Amino acid sequence: MNNYIIGTCGHIDHGKTALIKALNGFEGDTTTEEKQRGITIDLSFSNISKDNQNIAFIDVPGHEKLVKNMIAGAFSFDCVMIVVSASEKIMPQTTEHLQILSLLGVKNAILTITKKDLVEENELPKIIEEIEQYVKKFGLDLLFSTAVSIYDEKSINNLKEKLFTLNANTKVEENFFRYYVDRVFSSQGAGTIVTGTVLGRPIKVNDKVFICDIKKEAKIKNLQVHGQDNEVSNISNRTAINLSGVKTNDIKRGYVISKKGYLRGFNTIDISFNSLKDKELKHNQNYSIFIGSKKIEGKVLLFNSTESLESGFAMIKSKEPIFSIYKEKLIIRQGNDTIAGGEVLNPIMDPMKKSQKLQLLESLKEENIPKSYEILLNAHKKGLGLVSSAQRFALSHEKALEYAKNLENTFIDERSLVLYPQETKNIIKKSIKDIYTKNQFALLSNASIQLRMKWASESFIDTVLEELITEGFLVQDGNLFKNAIIIEDFKTKLENVVLKRLENENLTPTAPYNIYDDLDLDRKMGDNILKALCAKKAVVRLQHNLFIHAQSLSNIVQAMKNIIKEEGYIDIANFKEKYPLSRKYLITYLDYLDNFSQIKKEGNKRVYLSELL
């Protein structure tokens, strides 16, 4: 089915809600307050269908104090129906709505002159032409203009037929599903229900989705599109989603729902902006930011001025995370005034110098993705994840790889989807050389090296290791790499290094993993060396992570026996007086005494059996 969304805009009491009711019978003002005041307060949603075509209507409030609700609906418009009263013509809220639509990048427009019965028939062409000329100043593409009266059924039917001739869907398929919540409520027997417009990719029943703002996964129990249960909801569908696994009170208007792993939230984003005529954005000032159906309070920091600018680049700093994507539109307001419109250029916070950031924003504004990659790689020496390209550049993984492969002096790890500048290879190479220079008996695997350089992928490390083998610096032995200058009897020499280390540590040997790290040994190889030394009885294992030189153990056992002979017993107290070791070692050595048949444990003391007779 062909779906698109038409939103209304216009001044209060110009007949927007009445027009929607005439088109489809839907009473938009449903709350008691709306009916009493005779104005639309919040968004209302309805539709009309014919054959394989469905048109969803979003009726927005026209009162100046309710512009925030108008913006919450306007971001999802495919087309706007500009509603102007024939008798009042252009009014203040008409103008502000047109300004906001222009700032949001809405292009398709229909001009509908309402209340035509309040003016003479011969005046209508002039009124329409006058309003058309005004509307065109805002960069909107007028698809057609018409005049109606809700009391003239023929004019309403004529408008309805024209609407069905349109193909106004402007939304393009993105790389992942997105959805801004504009309403949330619970229904008896169903549970939590949210409404909004499907963006990016379709969704289906039983899909798992991720509520970004609360970092919680939920499952889709049911989908409704205009009151009808559907298995699938497509782009531009106004959709109610019945969610399981989340409470109604946990979700608010403006929350973003997506698929897990695609969107990250940041407290700062970078934008380009254009102010309305005679208005400027001021540096380091607080503003209300409207993005999707979300309102955020944030500070605007200008890049090129410490005072104010009509247009340029700015950083928005918020106390709450912003889940945005490249080229997403937003509105900046202060109080009841609309100040500027913006476009998200950098939705991901990058630690960069200001000069680098300005270069990046220029290239992003020009949609120069290869140049943007180059600038980011210069800032991300230790790797740039291509997975973020969906959010950062609105690119699929495949398209991101295609761009990456055309970059010069770049290493691409296609399995891990990480991009590195070639100069980073020198950083890895130097780190590996430093290890083997410091410890000539170092014996490490790729995985062991990666534990020391978590930012480097195994594929990139492999490339460096191969070069070091070619250069004659390293030799490969299975999955391990050893110093090329020490080849003969390597294992025996390595055992001697470990044994000497334990001999020097005497009664306070360090844990095996600390020894491995200090000597730059692969952990599996280190374990094998200790096993070999234990088999030769050169080393004794006392606990899981305590190995001691055999001679050191023999010496301390004899010393403990001497204490028993001298004092009649040994416990922690008199043992510590002579050997001020930590409790860990004292208890371990005392426990080892229990292996000797002539010694018995009595309470916390060890004594010779002869002493008990």
N, C-alpha and C positions, 0 to 999 in steps of 0.2 A: 504494500500500500504506500502511495506517495503521501508523506507527512510533512507539513511545515507549520510554523507558529506565526500567527499574526498578533501583534500587541497593539493596544490602543494608546494614543497619547492626546493630550489636549487640556484645555482649561476646565476648571470646575464648572459643572452644570452645562457643559456643551453637548451633553447627551451621549456620552460614551457607553455607559451601562445600559441605557434604554435602547441604544442601537444594537448592542449584542443580544438583548432580549428579543428585539424584533427579528433578528436573523435566526436565532435558534431556540427561543423560548426560555432561555436561562436567566433566572433572577440573580444577578451578581451581588447585589447588596443584601446579604443574608443575615447579618447580625442585627440585633435590636438597635444598637447605636447607629449603624449605617442607615437603617430605615427611618429612624427618628430624625437624623440630621440631613438625610437626603443626599449624602455624598458617599463615595466609595472610600473606605479607610484602608483596606488592605487589598492584596491581589486577589482576583477571582479568576477561575479557570473553567472553560467550557469548550465545546467543539461543534462542528457540523461535518457531515460526511455525505459523499455522493459517489457511487460506483467504487472505484479504487482510490479515491482521494479523500484525505482527512485534513481538515483545517482546525488547528487548536487556537483558541483565543485566550490571551492574557489581558484582562481588563485592569488597568492601573489607576490609582487615585490621581485626581487632578489638583487637589489642594496643595498650596505651596509648602505647608508644614509636613506633607506626607511624601515629599519627593524621594526620600530614602526608600520607601516601599515601591515607588515607580522604578527606581534603578534596579532593585532586586529582581524585578520581572523583565526589564528591558534587555539584560545581557543575553537572554535566550531568544530574542526576536529573530525570525528570518525576514520578516517584513513588518513595517509599522503602518497602522491605519491612523492617519492624522485627522482627528475629528475637530472641526471648527464650526461654530454656530454661524449660520448665514446672517443673523441679526447683529451679533457682537464681533464677528471676524476675529482677527488675531488679538489674543490677550496675553498677559504676562506669563501664565503657566504654559501656554502654547509655546512661547519662545523658549522658556527654560527647558521644556521637554525636548524641543528640537535641538537645542544646544547639547543636551546630554546624549541624545541619539547620535549626533554627529561625532561627539567625543568617543562614543562606544563603537564607532565604525559601522553602524547600521546604514545600509545603502537603499535597499528596496523600500518604497513607500507608496501608499495609496492615500489620496486626499479625498476625504468624505465631508462634504458640506452638509451639516444637519440643520434641522428646523427650517427647511426651505419654504415651508408654508407661512413663515413669518415675514417674508419679503416678497416683493413683486416678482413675478416670473421673468419679466424682461431684465431685471437687475442681476439675475443669477450668473450669466456669462461673465459679466464684468467682475463680480465678486470672486468667482472661481479663478479668473485670470490674475487678479490682484494677489490672491492668496498663493497661487502657484508660484508667482515670481518671488514672493517672500520665502517660501519653503525652499526653493532652489538655491538660495544663498547659503544653506547649511550643507550643501554637497549631497543631498538626497536624490536618488533616481526615482522620479515619479512614474509609476507604471500606468496609472490612469487616475482620473479625477471624476467624481460624480456628486450629484446633489440628491439628498433623500429627506424624507419625513417619515417618522414612525407611523404616521396616520395615512401614509400613501403606500399601500401594499405593493403597488407596481414598482415604485422606486426601490423598495427593499428587495424584491425579487430580482430586479435588474442588477443590484449590487451583488447579491448572492451568486448569480450566474457568472458575473465577471470574476468573482473570487475563485470560482472553480476552474477558470481558464488559466490561472496563474501556475507557474512552476517556480515557486519562490524559495525553495529550500537552499539556504546558503551555507549550511554546516558541512564541513568536510570530515571524512573519517580520519581519526587520529590513531595513535599507536596503542591506546589503552582507554578503557571506560572511565569516564568522569561524570560526576553528578553533584550539583549543589542542592542541598536541602532547602526548600522554601517553606515547607510546613511539616510538622510532626505531631502525631496524635496516636491514641490507642483505640482499638476497636474490640468490643467484647468478643471473645472467642478467637480473635486473630492476633492480638498483641500490638506490637509497635509497627506503625505505618508512617512512611515519609513520602513526600511528593516533591517532584522536581522535573527537570528536563534531562533526558539522556544525551550525553555528549561523548564524543570520541569513538566508542565502539558499542555495539549492542550488548545486552545482558539477557540471561535466561533464568528460568526457575531452577533452583538448587545451586546456582552459582554461589561461590563464596566471595564476599566483598569486604573491603577494609574501610572502616570509618577513621579517616586520617587524624582528625582532631583529638580523638580519645584513644588512638592506637588500638582499636579493637576490631576483631574479625566477626562477621555475622553471615548468616546464610539467608538467601532469598527463598521465602516460603511461597510467595505468590506475587504476580505482577498484574496490575490493572492499568489498561490504557483507555481513558475516557469511559470508565465504568465497566469495561469488559475484561474478563480474565484472559490473559495472554501467556503463552509459554515463553515468548521472546518480546523484548522491547527494543526498538531500533532508534537510531539517531534522530533527534528532534521530536521524539515521542514525549508528550506530557505523561509521566508515569508515576503511579503509586506503587511503592515497594513495601511488601510485608516482610519484615525482618525477624529472624529468630536469633537468640543469643545476645540481645541487647535490650536494655530498658528504655522506655519512652523518655524518661527524665534525663537520660544520658546524652540525648541528641538535641541540638538547637538549630534554628535557622542559620544558614550560612556554612554549616559543616560540609565537608567534602567527603564524598564516598567514591572509592576507586577500587582497583585490584591491588593486593598487597605487593609492595616492592617497587611500585612505579613512581610514587610521589613522596618527596621528602619536604618537610616544613622547615622554614627558616624565619628567624626574627627580622632579617633584613633582606630586601630585594632591590634590584636596580631597575630603573625605568627611564624611558624618555617621556616628556610631557609637553603639552601645549595648553596655555591658559586661554580662557575666554577673553574677548575684547575688553580692554581697559582693566584687566586683572593680572596679577602676578603671584607666583609662588614665592614665599619668603623662606629664607634659609633658617634652619633650626627652629621651625615653628610646628606646633601640633595641628593636625588636620584629621578629618574623618575620611577614611579610605573605603570605597565601595568596590568590591571585586566579586563577581558572581552575585550570589544573594547574601554575601557576608559583608558586614560593616566592621571595620577595624579602626581603633584609635592609634595613631602613629605619628612619629616625628619625620618631617621631610628635611633632608640634608642635601643641599645643592652641590654639584661637583664644580661648577665654574663661577661661583659667586658666594660671597658671605652676606649678601643682602637679599636681592630678589631678582627673578627672571621671568620673562613671558614664556620661554620655552627652553628646553635643554635636557640635561641628564640629572637625575636625582636618586638618592637612596631613601627608601622608606624603612624606618626603624620602628618595630612594633614590640610590645611585650608578649604577644602571642604569636605562634608560628603561622606563616602564610604558606598555603599549599597552592602554588601557582605554576603556570607553564609559560614557555616562550610565546610572545606576541599576544598574551591575554590582555584584554582591555580593563581599565579601571577608571573610576571617577574620584576626584579629590574635592572635598567640600569643607567649609568652615562655618559652623552654625547652620543657618538656612541658605547659605550662598554656595553655589557651585563655582569653584575656582578654576579647575583644570581637568583635563582628561589625560590619562597616561597609558602606556603600553609596556608590559613587562618585557625587559630585555634579558635580564639575568636573574632567573628565579632561584638560583643556587648560590649560597654564600661561598665565595672563594677568598682565601687569604692572598691578597695581591697588593702591590704598590698602587698608589693613585694613578700614576702615569700609565701603568699596565691596564688598570680598570677602564680608564678613558678610551684607550685604544680598543679594548674589547667591546665597549658599548658602541663605539663608532662602527665597528665591523658588524656587530649584531643588528644595529639599526639598518645597515645596508644589506642585511641578510647574506653577508659574506661568511659562510660557514667554514670554508678551509682556513681563512685568515683567523677566524675565532679560535679554531683548534690550535693553530700555531701559537697564538698569544697565551692560551690556557696551558699548553704544554711547557711554555717558558716559565710559567708560574708553578706548574705541577711537575717538578723534576722527577719526583718519585712515583709518577704514574697518574694517568687520567682515566677514570672508568668510563667506558663507552656505554655502560648500562644507563647512566644518567642522561644520555643523549635524548631519550624520549621526553624527559621533562625540560632539559636544557635547550634543545634545538628543535623539539617536535619531530624527531627522526626515529625511524625504526632501527633495530639493531643491525639489520642488513644494510640499510642506507648509511648508517653511521660507519660501518666497516668499509663501505665503498668510498666514502670521503677519506677515511683514515689511510686506505691503501694508496691514495693519490698524493699523500703528504710526503715530502722529502725528509731525509735524516730522522726517520721514525721507526721504532720497533713496535710491532703489533702482536700482542698475545691474543690470538683469536679465540682460544679456549676460555681464557679468563676475561676476555673483552676489556683489556687494559692497554692503553697507549702510552709509550715512553719516548722521550727524546733520546736520540742515539747517544748523546753526550752522557746520559745516565749510566751507560755501559761502563764508562770509565770509573764512576763512583763504585759500582759493584766490583769491578776488577781490582781497584785499589783496596777495598775492604777485604777481599779474599787473599790478596797478596800479603796484606798486613798480618792476617791470621797465621799464614804459613811461614812468614818471616820471623814472627815473634815466637812461634812454637814449631820448630822444624819437624817434630813428630806429629803434627796435627793430622787428623784423619777424619774427614767429614764427608757426608753425603749432601746431595742437593737439598734435601729436606732439612738437614741440620743447619745449612747455611741460611735457608729461608727463615728459620726460627730467629736468626740474628738480624735479618733484614725482612721484616714482615711485609713491607711495602713492595718487595720485588717478587714477581711471579716465578714459578719453577722453570717455566719456558725461557724466560729472560736469563735466569741464572745458568741454565743449561748452555745457552749460547756463549756466555762468558767463560764457563768451564772448558768448553771445546776450544776456545781461543787460547786459553792458558795451557792446555795440553799441546796444541800446535806450536806454541812458543817455547815448549820444553820446560815450563815452570812446574807443571803437575803431571802426575801419572795416574791413570784410572785403574782401580782394582775392584772389579765387580761394580757395585753402586757407590763405592767410596773413592775419594781422591786423596793422594798423598804427595808429599814433596818429592820432586824428581831427583833431587841430589842425594836422597837416602832411599836406596832401593834394596840393597842386600840385607837379609835378615831383619827386615823392617819390624816384624811382629815381636821378635825377641827384644829388640832395642826399645820398642814401645812398652813392653812389659817391664823392662828395667826402669824406664822413666816413671811408671806408675808405682812400682815397688819402692823406688827411692823416695818418691813423694810420701808414701805411707810411713816409711822409716823415719823421715824427717818430722812427720807430724806426731809420731810416737803415741802417746796416750790420748791425744785429742784429734783423731782423724776426721776429716771433713766428709760430708755425705758424697756418695759416688757422683751424683749429677753435678755437684760443685767442682769435683775433680775433672769431670769431662769438659765442663765449660772452661775451666782454667787452662786445660791442656788442649782445648779445641778438638775434642774427640767426638765422633759420632756416638750416640748413646748405645746403640746396639753393639758396636765394636768395643766400647768401654766395658759393657757388661761381659762380653766374651773374654776380655783381658783379665778381669777380676775372677771370672770362673777358672781360667787357666792358672792363675796364681794360687787360687784356693786348692785346685787339684794338685799342684806341686807342693802344697802345705807351706808356701811362703807367706800366705795371707790367710787369716781366719775370719769368717763371717760370723759376727755376733748377733746382729739384727738385720732386718730387711735393708736398712740403709747405713749400716755401720760395719766397715771392714777395717781390720787392724793388722799391722805387720806381725808375723808370728813371733819374732823375738821380743817385740814390745809387749805382747800378751804374756809370754812366758815370764818376762821380768815382773810384770804387775801381779801375776798369780803368786810368784814367790814372795813378793813384798806383802801381799795380803796374808799369806800363810805365816809369815814372820810376825805380823801384828797379832794374829790369834795366839801364837806361842808366847808372845810377850805379855799380852793383856788378857788372855783367856777367851777372847771373842773378838769379832769384828762387826761393826755396824756402820751406818752412814756417818755418824758423828765422829768416831775415832779414826775412820778411814779418811774423812775429809781433813782432819787435823794434820795428817801427814801428806796427803795428796789433795790440795785444794782445787779439785776438778768440779765441773758442773754436775748437777744431780743426775743428768742423763747418763754420763759416763760412769759415775759411782755405782748407780743401780745396775747398769749393764755388767760391770765387772763383778759385782757381788753375786748377781744371778749366775754368772759363769762358774763361780766356785761350786755351785750346786751339782756340777757335773763330776765332782770328785767324791769317791765313795767314803773317804775318811772324814769328810766334812758334812755336817748336818745343820739345817736351818732350824733355829729355835726362836720363834717369834720374829723379831726384826734382826736377830743376831745369827751369825754363823760361828760354829764351834767345832772343835775336833770331837769325834765320837768318844775318844778316851776320856774327855772331860765330863761326859754325861754319866759314866759308869760310877 
